[in-house]
Amino acid sequence: MAQYDVVIIGGGPGGYNAAIRAGQLGLKVACIEGRGTLGGTCLNVGCIPSKAMLHASELYELANKDFAKMGIDGKVTVNLPVMLQQKADSVLALTKGIEFLLKKNKVDYIKGWGSIAGPGKVAVKAEDGTETVLDTLNIIIATGSEPTPLPGVDVDQKRIIDSTGALVIPEIPKSMVVIGAGIIGLELGSVWRRLGAEVTVVEYLDRITPGMDAETAKTFQRILTKQGVKFKLGTKVTGAKASKTGVALTLEPAAGGDAETLNADYVLVAIGRRPYTDGLGLETVGIVPDKRGFIANDHFKTSAPGVWVVGDATYGPMLAHKAEDDGVACIELIAGKAGHVNYDLVPSVVYTFPEVAWVGKNEEELKAAGIAYKSGKFPFTANSRAKVNHEGEGFVKVLADATTDQILGVHMIGPQVGEMIGEYCVAMEFSASSEDVARTSHPHPTRSEALRQAAMGVEGWTMQA
């Protein structure tokens, strides 16, 4: 008999959620993680520590820039070592929490680097170099992703850093260049801009945040520019030379033209992420990733019998909550239950200030598909709670089918909209119409009223002003 029902390679959001669900369903399961702590990139060096820094830096800027107009006088200063330590303490507590959950659900947590050693076999290499082989009926690949490198710009984690290095800079830079105007770069750039760095974002495309609703992205860039972030769009980075004190970047227009040099204390490379699928022994079971490293799946099944894949290692949004849903659904299928993820309704959030959040289709996608739609939009300047809190920038926009009124997409930019997008995720999961939301009472005064008012605007009966 096999030693395990399921062996999971990777202890990130996809892996540990799969492991917990497997334990809950009575499966004999092992979760292998080589990092030494559970939680994957998200918890250790990604979404969780970055939010700790975003929150701390937001409070600092709020105190120094906005308190006075509320009648609170006095300046505060940054104690960077303490700020970094509180981030690390939060991460440690959460990783220990996941370890407790695995133990509670009778999951064998195995520290080491896992790889497939053939059908039904997973090799685990421990820190001391010893190797053991586990027998299992099912293998789940949940190895996540890593920062995509940029040719000509070698990350040394000293002056040229990636998203991991950007969380542990030992000083507040005078200047920072962020290569890539995506979510990761803009969030981390915002942290250091708030703390005092002059931040310049260099982007190859002629717009920021590709994939975001164009109107929302335009508003987002305008707000970030007002805050002091500089943008060089349509610009290609051709090289970087690091010294002990800074970095000299060479740039040229993406469309061709004269080169220029841009100097900064630190350069953050944030051009995206790629699957972490090298060295997994995929060849031992005949799995061939695509040229970008992604492993194809059919309801999480790979081309090899008994081998499954979830999260960033396969297609779909490279988001922690998508990986969590993948992991649970995959285990439920293994256990003979109905596992499913609706990828059309996986929300995205940018945790800057203001935040940006969206779910479903944007206007450009609906136009390209030839779908007739109506829209309703409500500005936070007209929301009473946002106004008294001096947080009036941004809006909520609802897109609904012109014939059926079914909600097709929602796009928000404003205060804490990441906490509010879930309402529309639920509504859209149940195929709600804009009228359903418009006729649902929301508490007053709250920012959430903007969600209702935007839905009311689809049919033109917005009432607040």
HUBELBEL-V226045 format. One line per field, one symbol per residue. ss: DSSP state (h for helix, s for strand, l for the rest). psi: psi as a letter, one per 20 degrees, with the letter a starting at -180 (. if undefined). burial: b if it has 9 or more other C-alpha atoms within 8 Angstrom, else e. A space follows every 50 residues. Layout:
ss->???
psi->???
burial->???
This chain:
ss->lllsssssslllhhhhhhhhhhhhllllsssssllllllhhhhhhlhhhh hhhhhhhhhhhhhhhllhhhlllllllllhhhhhhhhhhhhhhhhhhhhh hhhhlllsssslssssssllssssslllllssssssssssslllssslls llsllllllsslllhhhlllllllssssslllhhhhhhhhhhhhhllsss sslllllllllllhhhhhhhhhhhhhhllsssllssssssssllllssss ssslllllsssssslsssslllsssllllllhhhhllllllllllllsll slllllssslhhhllllllhhhhhhhhhhhhhhhllllllllhhhllsss llllssssssllhhhhhhllllssssssshhhlhhhhhllllllssssss sllllsssssssssllhhhlhhhhhhhhhlllshhhhhllllllllllhh hhhhhhhhlllllll
psi->qqhqhpppopkaggghhggghgghjjqoqqpppihiqriagghgkdhghh hghggghggghgghhihgijjoqqqrrpngghghghghgggghhhhgghg hgghjkpoooprpqqpjrpjpppoorhjiqpqpppqhqppolibrrppqo pinopijfhorahghiikpjroqhqpppoolaggghghhhghghiiqopp ppphrjrrmphqpggghggghgghghiipqpnrkpppirpoqahiapoqp qqphjqaqqrppqqgqpoomjaqqqnjqkikhhijjporriiiqpqqoli paippjprprbiiarrpmqghghggggghgghghjjaopqpniikoqqpp laorrpqqqbqrhhggghikpprqqpppqihjpgghghjlljqarppppq phgijpphqppqpapkhhiihhghggghhjlqrhhgghjppqqppqhihh gghhhhhhjkkphq.
burial->eeebbbbbbbbbbbbbbbbbbbbeeebbbbbbbbeebbbbbbbbbbbbbb bbbbebbbebbbbbebbbeeeeeeeeeeebeebbeebbebbeebbbebbe bbbebebbbebbbbbbbbbbbbbbbbeeeeeebbbbbbbbbbbbbebbbe eebbbeeebbbbbbbbbeeeebbbbbbbbbbbebbbbbbbbbbbbbbbbb bbbbbebbbeebbeebbebbbeebbeebbebbbbbbbbbbebeeebbbbb bbbbeeeeeeeeebbbbbbbbbebbbbeeebbebbebebeeebbbbbeeb bbbbebbbbbbbbbbeeeebebbbbbbbbbbbbeeeeebeeeeebbbebb bbebbbbbbbbbbeebbeeeebbbbbbbbbbbbbbbbeeebbbbbbbbbb beeebbbbbbbbbbbebbebbbebbebbeeebbbbebbeeeeeeebbbbb bbbbbbbbeeeeeee
